[in-house]
């Protein structure tokens, strides 16, 4: 099939998904000016017992993000 055949339905699906995503409320409400506590929710591998970012203050930290499709 031709790519032009899929362009309009694909655009409609993308716009609908974007509209649904923007309309849904965020899972965590944060008020303006509120200090956010960045705590880890899951046990971390090789974390050496670190559960708060404050424990790492003043130390070099490497943050590595992985994602899959």
KEPA-444241 format. One record per residue (C-alpha): residue number from 1; residue in one letter; x, y, z. Coordinates in steps of 0.1 Angstrom, whole numbers. Example, Ala and Ser with C-alpha at 12.3 -4.5 7.8 and 13.67 -1.06 7.14 Angstrom:
! residues 2
<rec><num>1</num><residu>A</residu><east>123</east><north>-45</north><up>78</up></rec>
<rec><num>2</num><residu>S</residu><east>137</east><north>-11</north><up>71</up></rec>
***
This chain:
! residues 69
<rec><num>1</num><residu>X</residu><east>0</east><north>0</north><up>0</up></rec>
<rec><num>2</num><residu>X</residu><east>9</east><north>36</north><up>-6</up></rec>
<rec><num>3</num><residu>X</residu><east>21</east><north>57</north><up>23</up></rec>
<rec><num>4</num><residu>X</residu><east>-4</east><north>84</north><up>14</up></rec>
<rec><num>5</num><residu>X</residu><east>-32</east><north>59</north><up>21</up></rec>
<rec><num>6</num><residu>X</residu><east>-20</east><north>56</north><up>58</up></rec>
<rec><num>7</num><residu>X</residu><east>-12</east><north>93</north><up>63</up></rec>
<rec><num>8</num><residu>X</residu><east>-47</east><north>105</north><up>72</up></rec>
<rec><num>9</num><residu>X</residu><east>-57</east><north>76</north><up>95</up></rec>
<rec><num>10</num><residu>X</residu><east>-23</east><north>77</north><up>111</up></rec>
<rec><num>11</num><residu>X</residu><east>-25</east><north>114</north><up>118</up></rec>
<rec><num>12</num><residu>X</residu><east>-60</east><north>110</north><up>133</up></rec>
<rec><num>13</num><residu>X</residu><east>-48</east><north>83</north><up>156</up></rec>
<rec><num>14</num><residu>X</residu><east>-18</east><north>104</north><up>167</up></rec>
<rec><num>15</num><residu>X</residu><east>-40</east><north>135</north><up>174</up></rec>
<rec><num>16</num><residu>X</residu><east>-65</east><north>113</north><up>193</up></rec>
<rec><num>17</num><residu>X</residu><east>-37</east><north>98</north><up>214</up></rec>
<rec><num>18</num><residu>X</residu><east>-22</east><north>132</north><up>221</up></rec>
<rec><num>19</num><residu>X</residu><east>-57</east><north>146</north><up>231</up></rec>
<rec><num>20</num><residu>X</residu><east>-63</east><north>117</north><up>255</up></rec>
<rec><num>21</num><residu>X</residu><east>-28</east><north>121</north><up>270</up></rec>
<rec><num>22</num><residu>X</residu><east>-32</east><north>158</north><up>276</up></rec>
<rec><num>23</num><residu>X</residu><east>-67</east><north>154</north><up>290</up></rec>
<rec><num>24</num><residu>X</residu><east>-58</east><north>128</north><up>316</up></rec>
<rec><num>25</num><residu>X</residu><east>-48</east><north>142</north><up>350</up></rec>
<rec><num>26</num><residu>X</residu><east>-12</east><north>137</north><up>362</up></rec>
<rec><num>27</num><residu>X</residu><east>-8</east><north>109</north><up>387</up></rec>
<rec><num>28</num><residu>X</residu><east>10</east><north>130</north><up>413</up></rec>
<rec><num>29</num><residu>X</residu><east>-3</east><north>165</north><up>420</up></rec>
<rec><num>30</num><residu>X</residu><east>24</east><north>190</north><up>429</up></rec>
<rec><num>31</num><residu>X</residu><east>15</east><north>225</north><up>440</up></rec>
<rec><num>32</num><residu>X</residu><east>35</east><north>255</north><up>428</up></rec>
<rec><num>33</num><residu>X</residu><east>64</east><north>262</north><up>451</up></rec>
<rec><num>34</num><residu>X</residu><east>61</east><north>227</north><up>468</up></rec>
<rec><num>35</num><residu>X</residu><east>95</east><north>210</north><up>473</up></rec>
<rec><num>36</num><residu>X</residu><east>95</east><north>176</north><up>457</up></rec>
<rec><num>37</num><residu>X</residu><east>111</east><north>147</north><up>475</up></rec>
<rec><num>38</num><residu>X</residu><east>130</east><north>126</north><up>450</up></rec>
<rec><num>39</num><residu>X</residu><east>130</east><north>92</north><up>467</up></rec>
<rec><num>40</num><residu>X</residu><east>135</east><north>59</north><up>450</up></rec>
<rec><num>41</num><residu>X</residu><east>104</east><north>38</north><up>449</up></rec>
<rec><num>42</num><residu>X</residu><east>119</east><north>5</north><up>439</up></rec>
<rec><num>43</num><residu>X</residu><east>149</east><north>-14</north><up>453</up></rec>
<rec><num>44</num><residu>X</residu><east>180</east><north>-5</north><up>432</up></rec>
<rec><num>45</num><residu>X</residu><east>207</east><north>-30</north><up>421</up></rec>
<rec><num>46</num><residu>X</residu><east>241</east><north>-22</north><up>435</up></rec>
<rec><num>47</num><residu>X</residu><east>227</east><north>8</north><up>454</up></rec>
<rec><num>48</num><residu>X</residu><east>246</east><north>1</north><up>486</up></rec>
<rec><num>49</num><residu>X</residu><east>216</east><north>9</north><up>507</up></rec>
<rec><num>50</num><residu>X</residu><east>211</east><north>44</north><up>493</up></rec>
<rec><num>51</num><residu>X</residu><east>174</east><north>53</north><up>494</up></rec>
<rec><num>52</num><residu>X</residu><east>174</east><north>91</north><up>492</up></rec>
<rec><num>53</num><residu>X</residu><east>191</east><north>115</north><up>469</up></rec>
<rec><num>54</num><residu>X</residu><east>202</east><north>135</north><up>499</up></rec>
<rec><num>55</num><residu>X</residu><east>226</east><north>106</north><up>507</up></rec>
<rec><num>56</num><residu>X</residu><east>245</east><north>114</north><up>475</up></rec>
<rec><num>57</num><residu>X</residu><east>248</east><north>152</north><up>481</up></rec>
<rec><num>58</num><residu>X</residu><east>283</east><north>164</north><up>473</up></rec>
<rec><num>59</num><residu>X</residu><east>293</east><north>131</north><up>456</up></rec>
<rec><num>60</num><residu>X</residu><east>298</east><north>125</north><up>419</up></rec>
<rec><num>61</num><residu>X</residu><east>268</east><north>106</north><up>404</up></rec>
<rec><num>62</num><residu>X</residu><east>264</east><north>90</north><up>370</up></rec>
<rec><num>63</num><residu>X</residu><east>228</east><north>87</north><up>359</up></rec>
<rec><num>64</num><residu>X</residu><east>222</east><north>62</north><up>331</up></rec>
<rec><num>65</num><residu>X</residu><east>188</east><north>59</north><up>314</up></rec>
<rec><num>66</num><residu>X</residu><east>178</east><north>28</north><up>295</up></rec>
<rec><num>67</num><residu>X</residu><east>147</east><north>23</north><up>274</up></rec>
<rec><num>68</num><residu>X</residu><east>133</east><north>-3</north><up>251</up></rec>
<rec><num>69</num><residu>X</residu><east>107</east><north>-2</north><up>225</up></rec>
***
